[in-house]
């Protein structure tokens, strides 16, 4: 990692050193939607002006992104001024000394798989990813206990996926994954990454022995390309 990039990421980490700013940052990043400064201020119990100061500082540092929208949904005269809203940025913070370039290794591997002229490499990737997912699921099932019911196993799956960085969130009969741990690769290797994510989720479900859960590809901006459909009956 070049020195200037290291310095920049250290500056970003330093921006989170102030407790109120850090609390506001974590509040915003754990929301799936945009957050107003009023909402954030109430959540972390600071004044609106102080919340606005810290949130704007986080935008300047590239840790959050801001946009303007009328919360009333109305347009035209009398609709009021647009509110400033905040959401998590796509910036990734990853500082290590001495230098470690795991992202480069991942890019090399993904490029090699894509360049393969036969399906053998992709099939091997899918089998490996599914096997690792199955191990994650089996470990989650063991933690849940031998008499765990469906509800407990689902909770174990949520905890296991959270531990892997997927940020799972139940919503409308499915489990949405608000983060892709392999985000840095998606723009260049979307097909490989999404196929790998799907195989991992299939393995997790198999390891937990939860046939009522069905992983499907459902790409959406800012989220993992896989969702898990839940049959709650």
Secondary structure by P-SEA (a helix, b strand, c coil): ccaaaaaaaaaaaaaaccaaaaaaaaaaaaccccccaaaaaaaacccaaaaaaaaaaaaaaccbbbbbbccccccccccccbbbbbbbccbbbbbbcccccaaaaaaaaaaaaaacccaaaaaaaaaaaaaaaaaaaaaaaaaacccccaaaaaaaaaaaaaaacccccccccbbbbccccccccccccaaaaaaaaaaaaaaaaaaaccccbbbbbbbccccccbbbbbccc
